[in-house]
Amino acid sequence: MSPSITSMSLLAVVIAAISIWWVNITLKEGRKAVEESKADLD
């Protein structure tokens, strides 16, 4: 593979990893908010 393809692949992997991490953080916050809103209703 040429160096440009290798660097583009590495960049894509890094972006994918950051995206997955961001989604996980967001989902955790969302679940916490849902739990708190349920607790407020009780």
PyMOL commands that set and color helices and strands:
alter all, ss='L'
color gray80, all
select helices_A, chain A and resi 3-41
alter helices_A, ss='H'
color red, helices_A
deselect
rebuild
show_as cartoon
